[in-house]
Amino acid sequence: MKNKTLRLVMAALLAAMTCVATMVIKIPIIATGGYINLGDCIVLLSGILLGPLYGGLAAGIGSALADLFSGYVAFAPATFLIKGIMAVIVGAFVKDLTKKSIFKTVLSGGCAECLMIAGYFFFEAVFMGYGLGAAAAIPGNAIQGIVGLILTTILIPVFRTCDLPLLREEK
């Protein structure tokens, strides 16, 4: 996996998976016009499997593409940053797939999901002009984050059984 081309291909695959996971299963939030999705699971896995750089790019690009394709164009730049930073946080804390503890995954994923909630609140309050009305999206974002973190925690043992630790070699 020292091959840069292979890492780029894996990042592209995870970006596509993030986009699809975000777009396919949508649970509408009537109060905000948004939706809960499963993309956060792949965002967190991107950081864990590919590390901060490639994982962050895969997560940010895939999530932003989902916004663009779903008609949430105004959110795409914020989504790129927020989801990318989420994967960077997880990728920086969880350094080796073979030695990961559930505690590290949950702690770093929880921090990343808190950043997502705060990031979207700030974006909607300031840039979208919703002010404190942006707080209406917090429960939906929190549910999405919790579901993404639970699914990620469930999937980590599956990836441990595969020969994937080499995905992390970014030197």
N, C-alpha and C positions, 0 to 999 in steps of 0.2 A: 504494500500500500504506500510505499514511498513515492509512487508515481503520482505526480500532480494531476495528470489527466484523469486518473481514476478517482481522486478526491473530488475533482470538479464534476465528474459524472454523478458521483454519489450525492453531492450537494444539489445538483440539478434534479435528481430523483426525489430527494427529500423536499425540495421546493415544490415540485409538482404534487407530491403527496400532501403537503401542507395546504396547498390551494384546493385540492379535491376534498380533503377532510373538512375544510372550512365551508365549502360550498354545498356538499352533498347532503349532510344532515344538519338541518337548520330548525331550531325551535324558536319561533317568533316571540319577541317581547313586545307586547301590544303597547305598553306605556311609553316605550322609547322608539319604536320603529326598527330596532335592531334585532339581533337574533343570537342565540347561544349555539355554538358549534363545537366540533371535536378537533379543530385545528391546533389548539394549544397542546394537545398530546404530541403531535408531530413537531411542533415548535420546540418543546422541551427535549424530545428525543434527538432532534437535530443538534442541539448543543451538546448533549451527552455523547452522541456517536461521532460527531465530526469536530468537536472542540469549538472554542469561541469564534474563531475567524470564519471558517467554512459553515459551521452551524448557524452562526448569526446571519450570514448572508442568505443561506437557504431559507431560514425561518422568515426573515424580513421580506425577501422577494416573493416567496410563495404566499404569504399572508397578504401582501400588498396586491398581488395579482388577483387574489380572491375578491378583494374590495373592488378592484377595477372591473372585473367580470360580473360582479353582482350589483353594480350600480351605486356603490358607495365611494365614488371617485374622490370626494372631499376628504375621506378618511385614509386614503391610500398612503400619503406621505407619513402621517402619524403612525399608521399601522406598521409600515416598513421599519421605522425607528423603534417603536415599542416592542414588537415581536422579535426584531433582531437583537435588541438589548436583552430580552428575556433569555434567548438562547446563549448569548455571551455570558450572562450571569451563571447559568447552569453549567455551561461548558468550562468556565473558569474554576468552579467549585468541584465539579465531578471530573476528575482528571483521568481516571483509568477504569474502563468498563469492567475489568476483571476484579477490581478491588472495591467496587462501589458498595457502600452500605445503604440500606434503605433510608437511614437517618440523613445522610448527606443529600440523597436525591430529594427527599421530602423537604428538607430545610432550604436547599438552593431553589427547588421548584416553587416552594411557598414564597420565597423572596421575589422570585421572578413574577409570580402571579400577582403579588401585591404591587409590584411595579406596573403591571398591566392595568390593574384597577385604577391606580393613581394617575398613570399616564393618560388613559382615556378620559378620566374625570377632568384633568387639567386641560386636555385638548378641547373637549366639548365645552367646558366652562369658559375658557379664554378665547380660543380661536373660532369656535362655532357660535359663540355668543350666548350660550345657554345659562351662564351664571351658575347659581346654586341648583338650578333645575337639572344640571348634569348629574346630580346625585341620584336621580331616578335610575340611571344605568348601573349603579354600583351593585345592587343585588344580582342582576343578570350576569355581570362580569365576574362576580364572586363565584356564582354557580359554575360558570364556564371554567374558571380557573381550578376549582376543586375537582370537577370531573376530569379535566386534562391532567391534573396531578395524580389522581387515582389511576387513570388508565396508563400513564407513564410508569408508575410504580409497579403496576401489574405486568407491563411489557418488558421491563428491564431483565427479569430472569430469562425470558425468551431469548433476548439478544446475547445474554451471557453464554448460552449454550451454543450459539453460532460462533464462527471464527471471525468475529468483528473487532476485537481489540485493536487490530492494526489500523482501523479507520482513524484512530486518534493521533497517529504519527504526523505532526504538522511541522516538523523542524525544517 
